[in-house]
Amino acid sequence: MTDKLSTYRLRRREKRAEDWEDREALARYEFGGWLVIGALSPLEAWLLMLVIGALHGLAPVIPAAGYGTALLLTLGLDLAAWWAGRFRRTK
């Protein structure tokens, strides 16, 4: 006959292993997301710079923006979207 305490310990050890696997999978998923954001941010900033330049050509009141400004705007908008997403999610 098995001891209740040893059965409890085995279940707890199995649960810890499952939790660790879940955390590893989540970490891989988040790292992939950060990698994609890091790879696509320069392209997104370049496109934003082109759009702002086109708007500047249509209406000279709109100031032209360089690549550095567009990159900072892109990173700021991505950060704001990330924060908004965190507030929207339910746990």
Secondary structure, DSSP 8 states (H G I E B T S, - for coil): ---HHHHHHHHHHHHHHHHHHHHHHHHHHHHHHHHHHHHHHHHHHHHHHHHHHHHHHH-TTS----HHHHHHHHHHHHHHHHHHHHHH---
